[in-house]
Amino acid sequence: MADAANISFAVITCSDTRSLAQDAAGDFLEGAIAECGWECRDHSIVKDEREDIARAIVRACDELGCDVVLTCGGTGLSPRDVTPEATRDACEREVPGIAEGMRAHSLKYTSRAMLSRALCMQRGSSLVVNLPGSTKAATENWEAVVDVLPHAVSMMAAGGHE
């Protein structure tokens, strides 16, 4: 695991319709990670299938050793939106404050934020954050969490409080 100044990420876009070439929200996240001086080790598209999403999360955490995994999409009320369930399948511990913070931040822009089922959970020493699939909403949610990520990574690596 990296120190908080050198955080590694994976971006997993959950979509039945997007390709990497069409993934504007995922591209935004990849660029935002780079702007912070952090590393995006993987950016992939996974179909809206619970088992496939869970498998991609496990791969990013266990095989790629990413400190933070950002899922993008599949957090709404559509029957195909199964990202939160897949995240629960792959992870051990909930980190509810981050998801609550994202919703609170997004409510400043739209009342539809309360329809988000996004989760934040921990798998071992990796943090998994569910973000919405639209570029606008992913941007807003990124803004809500980016400042706490270095401390979260440090805490997961048993770094203690500053």
C-alpha positions as CSV (number, residue, x, y, z in Angstrom):
1,M,0.0,0.0,0.0
2,A,1.1,3.5,-0.8
3,D,1.4,6.4,1.6
4,A,-1.3,9.1,1.5
5,A,0.8,11.2,-0.8
6,N,1.0,8.4,-3.4
7,I,-2.5,6.9,-3.5
8,S,-3.3,4.3,-6.1
9,F,-6.8,4.0,-7.7
10,A,-8.9,1.9,-10.0
11,V,-11.9,3.3,-11.8
12,I,-14.7,0.7,-12.5
13,T,-17.5,2.0,-14.7
14,C,-20.6,-0.1,-14.3
15,S,-22.6,0.1,-17.5
16,D,-24.4,-2.0,-20.0
17,T,-24.2,0.7,-22.7
18,R,-20.8,2.5,-22.4
19,S,-17.5,1.6,-23.8
20,L,-14.2,3.1,-22.6
21,A,-14.4,5.6,-25.5
22,Q,-17.8,6.8,-24.3
23,D,-17.0,6.9,-20.6
24,A,-16.9,10.7,-19.9
25,A,-17.4,10.2,-16.1
26,G,-14.7,7.6,-15.8
27,D,-12.4,9.9,-17.9
28,F,-13.1,12.8,-15.6
29,L,-12.2,10.6,-12.6
30,E,-9.0,9.4,-14.2
31,G,-8.0,13.0,-14.9
32,A,-9.0,14.2,-11.4
33,I,-6.8,11.5,-9.9
34,A,-3.9,12.5,-12.0
35,E,-4.4,16.2,-11.1
36,C,-3.9,15.3,-7.5
37,G,-0.6,13.6,-8.4
38,W,-2.0,10.1,-7.7
39,E,-1.9,7.0,-9.8
40,C,-4.8,5.4,-11.7
41,R,-3.7,1.7,-12.1
42,D,-6.8,0.6,-14.0
43,H,-9.9,2.0,-15.7
44,S,-12.4,-0.6,-16.9
45,I,-16.0,-1.0,-18.0
46,V,-18.0,-3.8,-16.4
47,K,-21.6,-4.8,-17.3
48,D,-24.3,-4.2,-14.8
49,E,-24.1,-7.7,-13.4
50,R,-23.7,-8.1,-9.7
51,E,-21.1,-10.9,-9.9
52,D,-19.0,-9.1,-12.5
53,I,-18.9,-5.9,-10.6
54,A,-18.0,-7.7,-7.3
55,R,-15.2,-9.6,-9.2
56,A,-13.8,-6.3,-10.6
57,I,-13.8,-4.8,-7.2
58,V,-11.9,-7.8,-5.7
59,R,-9.4,-7.7,-8.6
60,A,-8.7,-4.0,-8.1
61,C,-8.2,-4.5,-4.3
62,D,-6.5,-7.8,-4.1
63,E,-4.6,-8.2,-7.4
64,L,-3.9,-4.6,-8.4
65,G,-3.4,-3.5,-4.7
66,C,-5.3,-0.3,-5.2
67,D,-5.8,2.0,-2.2
68,V,-9.1,3.4,-3.5
69,V,-11.5,1.8,-5.9
70,L,-14.0,4.2,-7.5
71,T,-17.1,2.6,-9.0
72,C,-19.0,4.8,-11.4
73,G,-22.7,4.1,-12.1
74,G,-25.3,1.7,-11.0
75,T,-26.3,3.4,-7.8
76,G,-29.8,4.5,-8.7
77,L,-33.2,2.9,-8.6
78,S,-33.2,1.1,-12.0
79,P,-33.6,-2.7,-11.8
80,R,-30.1,-3.0,-13.4
81,D,-28.5,-0.7,-10.8
82,V,-26.7,-3.3,-8.6
83,T,-23.4,-1.7,-7.8
84,P,-24.2,-1.2,-4.0
85,E,-25.2,-4.9,-3.7
86,A,-22.0,-6.0,-5.6
87,T,-20.0,-3.7,-3.3
88,R,-21.5,-5.4,-0.2
89,D,-20.6,-8.8,-1.8
90,A,-17.0,-7.8,-2.2
91,C,-16.3,-5.8,1.0
92,E,-16.3,-6.4,4.7
93,R,-16.9,-3.0,6.5
94,E,-19.1,-0.1,5.7
95,V,-17.9,3.5,5.9
96,P,-21.2,5.3,5.9
97,G,-20.0,8.8,6.6
98,I,-18.4,9.1,3.1
99,A,-21.6,8.1,1.3
100,E,-23.7,10.3,3.6
101,G,-21.3,13.2,2.9
102,M,-21.6,12.7,-0.8
103,R,-25.4,12.8,-0.7
104,A,-25.3,15.9,1.6
105,H,-22.9,17.6,-0.8
106,S,-25.0,16.7,-3.9
107,L,-28.2,17.9,-2.3
108,K,-26.8,21.4,-2.7
109,Y,-27.3,20.9,-6.4
110,T,-30.3,18.6,-6.8
111,S,-33.0,17.0,-4.6
112,R,-32.5,13.9,-6.7
113,A,-29.3,13.2,-4.7
114,M,-31.5,11.6,-2.1
115,L,-32.3,8.8,-4.6
116,S,-28.7,7.6,-4.6
117,R,-28.0,4.2,-3.0
118,A,-24.2,4.7,-3.2
119,L,-22.1,3.0,-0.5
120,C,-18.6,3.4,0.7
121,M,-17.0,0.2,2.1
122,Q,-13.6,-1.2,3.0
123,R,-12.1,-4.4,1.6
124,G,-9.0,-5.1,3.6
125,S,-6.9,-2.0,3.3
126,S,-8.7,-0.7,0.2
127,L,-11.6,1.8,0.2
128,V,-14.4,1.3,-2.3
129,V,-16.5,4.3,-3.1
130,N,-19.6,4.1,-5.3
131,L,-20.1,7.2,-7.5
132,P,-23.0,8.0,-9.8
133,G,-22.6,7.4,-13.5
134,S,-23.3,10.9,-14.9
135,T,-20.2,13.2,-15.3
136,K,-21.9,16.0,-13.5
137,A,-22.9,13.9,-10.5
138,A,-19.5,12.0,-10.4
139,T,-17.8,15.4,-10.4
140,E,-19.9,16.7,-7.5
141,N,-19.3,13.5,-5.5
142,W,-15.6,13.5,-6.2
143,E,-15.5,17.1,-4.8
144,A,-17.2,15.8,-1.7
145,V,-14.6,13.0,-1.0
146,V,-11.3,14.0,-2.4
147,D,-10.0,15.8,0.7
148,V,-10.6,12.9,3.0
149,L,-9.0,10.2,0.9
150,P,-5.4,10.8,2.0
151,H,-6.4,10.4,5.7
152,A,-8.6,7.4,4.9
153,V,-5.7,5.7,3.2
154,S,-3.4,6.5,6.0
155,M,-5.9,5.1,8.6
156,M,-6.4,1.9,6.6
157,A,-2.6,1.4,6.6
158,A,-2.6,1.8,10.4
159,G,-1.1,5.2,10.1
160,G,-3.0,6.6,13.1
161,H,-4.5,10.1,13.6
162,E,-2.6,13.2,12.8
